[in-house]
Amino acid sequence: MLDIWTRLEALPPVQYPPEARAAVLVPLYRDRDDRVRVILTRRPDHMRTHPGDVVFPGGRLESGEGPEDTAKREACEEIGLPEAGVRIVGGLTPITTRDPGNLIVPVVATVQRPAEFVLQEEEVSAVIEPTVVDLLDDTGWRTSDWFGHTLWFYEFDEGIMWGATAFMMREFLSILRNV
């Protein structure tokens, strides 16, 4: 059996590129059945960018913040994740979106899941908590060709994870598989 929790130690450190403009938190926790779950959010349909997309909690770096600070702050603001229960375990490769000036730093952390999420309704319409084991099963993933690039998709009842979020998730899963 894959010991996901132990494999988190193999993650590289969080990167701090000077051109970083945003950070996301990849929050992981153990549920009552000792399964490792990741917390994702669904953006509301009224959002100007990426409406309805399934994403990691995160946002823009504020003055004086590093990626770890931003990722924790945003998760606290968006879903009520208690900052005191966030333990940074590593990072993933920073990624740009379609806007080349938007470099996002993924920060992986183990967290204490709150008894109840408090959603910032302007930015979050739902919380999705798949097990990492389910995400490791490639039968749930789909691909599509997009202007010569392979895009990965994972469909939940609440929405679709794709683009930068799916790219980050695939990298995370690859690290877990190859440790």
C-alpha positions as CSV (number, residue, x, y, z in Angstrom):
1,M,0.0,0.0,0.0
2,L,1.2,3.4,-0.9
3,D,2.1,5.4,2.2
4,I,1.2,8.9,0.9
5,W,1.9,10.7,4.2
6,T,5.5,9.4,4.3
7,R,6.1,10.2,0.7
8,L,5.3,13.9,1.3
9,E,8.8,14.1,2.7
10,A,10.2,13.7,-0.8
11,L,8.7,17.0,-2.0
12,P,11.1,19.7,-3.1
13,P,11.2,22.9,-1.1
14,V,8.9,25.8,-1.9
15,Q,10.5,28.0,-4.6
16,Y,10.6,31.8,-4.2
17,P,11.1,33.2,-7.8
18,P,11.2,37.0,-7.7
19,E,8.7,37.1,-10.6
20,A,6.0,35.2,-8.6
21,R,2.7,36.9,-8.5
22,A,0.4,34.4,-6.9
23,A,0.5,31.2,-4.7
24,V,-1.9,28.4,-4.1
25,L,-2.1,25.9,-1.2
26,V,-2.3,22.2,-1.9
27,P,-3.9,21.3,1.5
28,L,-3.8,17.6,2.6
29,Y,-5.3,15.9,5.6
30,R,-6.1,12.5,6.9
31,D,-9.8,11.7,7.3
32,R,-11.3,9.5,10.0
33,D,-10.6,6.4,7.9
34,D,-6.9,7.4,7.6
35,R,-7.3,8.3,3.9
36,V,-5.3,11.3,2.7
37,R,-7.5,13.9,1.1
38,V,-6.8,17.1,-0.8
39,I,-9.0,20.2,-0.4
40,L,-10.1,21.8,-3.6
41,T,-12.6,24.6,-4.2
42,R,-15.1,25.4,-6.9
43,R,-15.1,29.0,-8.2
44,P,-18.6,30.5,-8.4
45,D,-20.2,30.9,-11.9
46,H,-20.3,34.7,-11.6
47,M,-16.5,35.0,-11.4
48,R,-14.9,37.1,-14.1
49,T,-12.0,34.5,-14.6
50,H,-12.3,30.8,-14.6
51,P,-16.0,30.6,-13.5
52,G,-17.0,27.2,-12.2
53,D,-13.5,25.8,-12.3
54,V,-12.2,23.5,-9.6
55,V,-9.0,25.0,-8.1
56,F,-6.7,25.1,-5.1
57,P,-7.3,27.9,-2.6
58,G,-4.9,30.8,-3.4
59,G,-4.4,34.2,-4.7
60,R,-2.1,37.2,-5.4
61,L,0.9,37.9,-3.3
62,E,0.6,41.0,-1.2
63,S,3.4,43.4,-0.5
64,G,6.0,41.7,1.8
65,E,4.5,38.2,1.5
66,G,6.3,35.1,0.4
67,P,4.4,32.3,-1.4
68,E,3.9,30.3,1.9
69,D,2.3,33.3,3.6
70,T,0.0,34.0,0.7
71,A,-1.1,30.4,0.3
72,K,-1.9,30.1,4.0
73,R,-3.7,33.5,4.2
74,E,-5.8,32.8,1.1
75,A,-6.9,29.3,2.4
76,C,-7.9,30.9,5.7
77,E,-9.8,33.7,3.9
78,E,-11.5,31.5,1.2
79,I,-12.5,28.4,3.3
80,G,-11.8,29.2,6.9
81,L,-8.7,26.9,7.2
82,P,-7.1,27.6,10.5
83,E,-3.6,29.0,9.8
84,A,-2.2,27.5,13.0
85,G,-3.0,24.0,11.7
86,V,-1.0,24.4,8.4
87,R,2.4,22.7,8.2
88,I,4.3,23.4,4.9
89,V,5.9,20.2,3.6
90,G,7.2,21.3,0.2
91,G,6.4,22.9,-3.1
92,L,5.8,22.1,-6.7
93,T,7.2,23.8,-9.9
94,P,5.9,27.3,-10.3
95,I,3.6,27.6,-13.3
96,T,2.4,30.3,-15.6
97,T,-1.2,30.5,-16.8
98,R,-2.3,31.9,-20.2
99,D,-1.1,35.3,-18.8
100,P,2.7,34.9,-19.0
101,G,3.0,37.5,-16.2
102,N,1.1,35.4,-13.8
103,L,3.6,33.0,-12.2
104,I,1.9,30.8,-9.5
105,V,3.8,29.1,-6.8
106,P,2.2,25.8,-5.5
107,V,2.8,25.3,-1.7
108,V,2.0,21.8,-0.4
109,A,0.9,21.5,3.3
110,T,-0.6,19.1,5.7
111,V,-3.6,20.8,7.5
112,Q,-6.1,20.4,10.2
113,R,-9.5,20.2,8.5
114,P,-11.9,22.5,10.2
115,A,-15.1,20.9,11.6
116,E,-17.0,23.2,9.2
117,F,-15.7,25.2,6.3
118,V,-16.5,28.9,6.2
119,L,-16.7,29.8,2.5
120,Q,-16.0,33.3,1.2
121,E,-18.9,33.1,-1.2
122,E,-17.6,35.7,-3.6
123,E,-14.7,33.3,-4.4
124,V,-15.8,29.8,-3.4
125,S,-19.1,28.0,-4.1
126,A,-18.1,24.6,-2.9
127,V,-15.4,22.5,-1.3
128,I,-14.3,19.2,-2.9
129,E,-12.3,16.7,-0.9
130,P,-11.2,13.8,-3.1
131,T,-8.8,11.1,-1.7
132,V,-5.3,11.2,-3.1
133,V,-5.7,7.4,-3.9
134,D,-8.7,8.2,-6.2
135,L,-6.7,10.9,-8.0
136,L,-3.8,8.5,-8.4
137,D,-6.1,6.2,-10.4
138,D,-5.6,7.4,-14.0
139,T,-9.0,6.1,-15.0
140,G,-10.6,9.3,-13.7
141,W,-8.4,11.5,-15.8
142,R,-9.0,12.6,-19.4
143,T,-6.9,14.5,-21.9
144,S,-7.5,16.9,-24.7
145,D,-5.3,18.4,-27.3
146,W,-5.2,22.2,-27.1
147,F,-3.2,23.9,-29.8
148,G,-0.6,21.2,-29.7
149,H,-0.5,20.8,-25.9
150,T,-2.0,18.0,-23.9
151,L,-4.4,19.3,-21.3
152,W,-5.5,17.1,-18.4
153,F,-9.0,17.1,-16.9
154,Y,-10.6,15.5,-13.9
155,E,-14.3,15.8,-13.5
156,F,-16.1,16.0,-10.2
157,D,-19.9,16.2,-9.7
158,E,-19.2,19.9,-8.7
159,G,-17.0,20.8,-11.7
160,I,-13.9,20.2,-13.7
161,M,-10.3,20.5,-12.6
162,W,-8.2,21.4,-15.6
163,G,-5.5,23.8,-16.8
164,A,-2.9,25.0,-14.2
165,T,-4.6,23.2,-11.3
166,A,-4.6,19.9,-13.1
167,F,-1.0,20.4,-14.2
168,M,0.0,21.0,-10.6
169,M,-2.0,18.0,-9.4
170,R,-0.4,15.8,-12.0
171,E,3.0,16.9,-10.9
172,F,2.2,16.2,-7.3
173,L,0.8,12.7,-8.1
174,S,3.9,12.0,-10.2
175,I,6.2,12.8,-7.3
176,L,4.1,10.4,-5.0
177,R,4.3,7.6,-7.5
178,N,8.0,7.9,-8.1
179,V,9.4,8.1,-4.5
